[in-house]
């Protein structure tokens, strides 16, 4: 009888152990979620388009724009709270290749407001921002977010024409660093323990500035008031530490 009971116990224990092993193999381990609290550094690259307007002294307007590339780096920090919410701040700086040229005219008050045909040019070669962002973490390492803050761009304005005073072509120019604001949104995916990739869109508005004084070796002239806005869509990679 004792031998029979021991045999039955061993069989039951073996069956239980086998069932537990089968259950462990059939049941996946709980997913490891990404925690966004911490700081990061990264790079981004994408396309940009400007939407610009000049406004002359008589109120006439001329709309124009340009398209190009934008690329640079970013650094920021985030804090995850209330399980899924994330707040943070980011600074980014990038080079840009936005350039536009179109026909215009220059007027000279000293010559009875004579109008001289010219070639007006505008370049944006730098784009930067400091923004706060708020997002919602979802699933296995996804973050959906919106951002907003202050932005800067560097403009180079020129207006090439035949000088009535000198009788030859000159190309006076001015360099201006402008401050504005930016709003954007994006999605980020943590694809590894310390790495994430993102896609985002940002709108930059630098208001209307002017008139802008152009530096000329012959005569000092001003160009019309200039409105400058930039759209940028980028992809990026961040390393979290």
C-alpha positions in Angstrom: 0.0 0.0 0.0 2.8 2.4 1.0 4.6 1.7 -2.3 1.4 2.3 -4.2 0.8 5.6 -2.5 4.4 6.8 -3.1 4.1 5.8 -6.7 0.9 7.7 -7.1 2.4 10.8 -5.5 5.5 10.6 -7.8 3.2 10.4 -10.8 1.1 13.3 -9.7 4.1 15.4 -9.0 5.6 14.6 -12.4 2.3 15.5 -14.1 2.1 18.8 -12.2 5.7 19.7 -13.0 5.1 19.0 -16.7 1.9 21.0 -16.8 3.6 23.9 -15.1 6.5 23.8 -17.6 4.1 23.6 -20.5 2.2 26.6 -19.1 5.4 28.6 -18.7 6.4 27.9 -22.3 2.9 28.8 -23.6 2.6 32.0 -21.6 4.7 34.9 -22.9 6.7 37.0 -20.5 5.1 40.4 -19.6 6.1 43.1 -22.1 8.8 45.5 -21.0 7.6 49.1 -21.5 9.9 52.1 -22.2 10.2 54.8 -19.6 10.7 58.2 -21.1 12.1 59.9 -18.0 15.7 61.1 -18.6 17.7 63.1 -21.1 18.7 62.5 -24.7 20.8 63.8 -27.6 20.2 63.2 -31.3 20.1 64.3 -34.9 17.4 65.2 -37.4 17.1 65.6 -41.2 14.3 66.6 -43.5 12.7 69.1 -45.8 11.6 72.7 -45.3 9.5 75.2 -47.2 9.1 79.0 -46.7 6.0 81.0 -47.3 7.1 84.7 -47.5 5.6 88.1 -48.4 7.0 91.6 -49.1 4.8 94.6 -48.4 5.8 98.0 -50.0 5.1 101.5 -48.7 2.0 101.7 -50.8 0.5 98.5 -49.3 1.2 96.3 -52.3 2.2 92.7 -51.6 4.2 90.0 -53.4 4.0 86.4 -52.2 6.9 84.0 -52.8 8.5 81.0 -51.3 11.3 78.4 -51.4 12.0 74.8 -50.7 15.1 73.1 -49.4 16.7 70.8 -46.8 17.1 71.2 -43.1 19.4 69.2 -40.8 21.0 69.4 -37.4 20.9 68.2 -33.8 18.8 68.3 -30.7 19.2 67.8 -26.9 16.4 67.6 -24.4 15.0 66.0 -21.2 11.6 64.3 -20.4 9.7 63.3 -17.3 7.0 60.6 -17.4 4.2 60.9 -14.8 0.7 59.6 -14.1 1.7 56.4 -15.8 1.4 57.6 -19.4 1.9 61.3 -19.6 5.3 62.9 -20.6 6.5 66.5 -20.3 9.8 67.8 -21.4 11.9 70.5 -23.1 14.1 70.4 -26.1 16.6 72.7 -27.9 17.5 72.2 -31.5 19.7 73.9 -34.1 20.0 73.2 -37.8 21.4 74.4 -41.1 18.9 75.2 -43.9 19.1 75.6 -47.6 16.1 77.8 -48.3 16.8 80.3 -51.2 14.4 82.4 -53.3 15.1 85.0 -56.1 12.5 86.9 -58.1 12.2 90.1 -60.1 11.4 93.3 -58.2 12.2 97.0 -58.4 14.1 99.6 -56.4 12.8 103.2 -56.0 15.1 106.1 -55.3 13.5 109.2 -53.6 16.4 111.5 -54.6 15.8 110.7 -58.2 12.1 111.4 -58.1 11.2 107.9 -57.0 12.6 106.5 -60.2 12.0 102.7 -60.3 14.9 100.5 -61.3 14.4 96.7 -62.1 16.1 94.5 -59.6 16.5 90.9 -58.5 15.4 90.4 -55.0 16.8 87.4 -53.0 16.1 85.9 -49.6 18.0 83.0 -48.0 17.4 81.2 -44.7 20.5 79.3 -43.7 19.9 78.7 -40.0 16.9 77.5 -38.0 16.7 76.9 -34.2 14.2 76.6 -31.4 13.7 76.0 -27.7 10.4 74.3 -27.0 8.4 72.6 -24.3 6.5 69.4 -25.2 3.8 67.3 -23.8 3.0 63.8 -24.9 1.2 60.5 -24.2 3.0 57.2 -24.0 1.2 54.3 -25.6 1.8 50.6 -26.1 5.3 49.3 -26.4 7.5 52.4 -26.6 5.3 54.8 -28.6 5.0 58.5 -27.7 2.6 61.0 -29.3 3.4 64.6 -28.6 2.9 68.3 -29.3 5.5 71.0 -28.9 5.7 74.8 -28.9 8.1 77.6 -28.0 10.5 80.3 -29.3 12.3 80.0 -32.7 15.1 81.8 -34.6 16.2 82.0 -38.2 19.1 83.8 -40.0 18.1 85.6 -43.1 20.2 87.1 -45.9 18.4 89.7 -48.0 19.9 91.2 -51.2 18.5 93.3 -54.1 20.8 93.4 -57.2 20.2 96.2 -59.6 21.9 98.7 -61.9 22.8 101.7 -59.8 21.6 105.0 -61.3 24.4 106.9 -59.4 27.3 104.6 -60.3 26.1 103.2 -63.6 27.0 99.6 -62.9 25.4 96.6 -61.2 25.7 96.4 -57.4 24.2 93.8 -55.0 23.6 95.4 -51.5 22.7 92.9 -48.8 21.8 92.6 -45.1 22.0 89.8 -42.6 19.2 89.6 -40.0 18.7 87.2 -37.1 14.9 87.0 -36.5 13.0 85.7 -33.5 9.5 84.2 -33.7 7.5 81.2 -32.4 6.9 77.6 -33.4 4.3 74.9 -33.0 4.6 71.3 -33.9 3.6 67.7 -33.4 5.2 64.3 -33.8 5.4 60.6 -32.9 8.4 58.9 -31.4 9.2 55.1 -31.2 11.6 53.6 -28.7 13.0 50.7 -30.8 15.8 49.7 -28.4 16.7 50.2 -24.7 18.4 53.5 -25.3 17.4 54.5 -28.8 14.3 56.1 -30.3 13.3 57.4 -33.7 10.8 60.2 -34.5 8.9 61.9 -37.3 7.6 65.4 -36.7 6.3 68.6 -38.3 7.0 72.1 -37.1 5.6 75.5 -38.2 7.7 78.6 -37.6 6.4 82.1 -37.7 8.8 85.1 -37.6 6.2 87.8 -38.1 6.7 90.9 -40.4 9.9 92.9 -40.1 11.1 96.0 -41.8 11.9 98.1 -43.6 15.3 96.4 -43.9 18.3 98.6 -44.6 20.6 97.2 -47.2 24.3 97.9 -47.1 25.5 99.5 -50.4 28.8 101.0 -51.4 27.0 103.6 -53.5 23.6 104.4 -51.9 21.8 103.2 -48.9 18.4 101.7 -49.7 15.7 99.9 -47.8 13.5 97.0 -48.9 9.9 96.5 -48.1 8.5 95.0 -44.9 9.2 91.2 -45.0 7.0 88.4 -43.6 8.7 85.1 -43.1 7.2 81.7 -42.2 8.8 78.2 -42.5 7.3 74.7 -42.5 9.7 71.8 -41.6 9.1 68.0 -41.7 11.9 65.9 -40.3 12.9 62.4 -39.2 15.3 62.0 -36.3 17.1 59.6 -34.0 17.8 60.1 -30.3 20.1 58.4 -27.8 18.6 58.3 -24.2 20.9 58.3 -21.2 
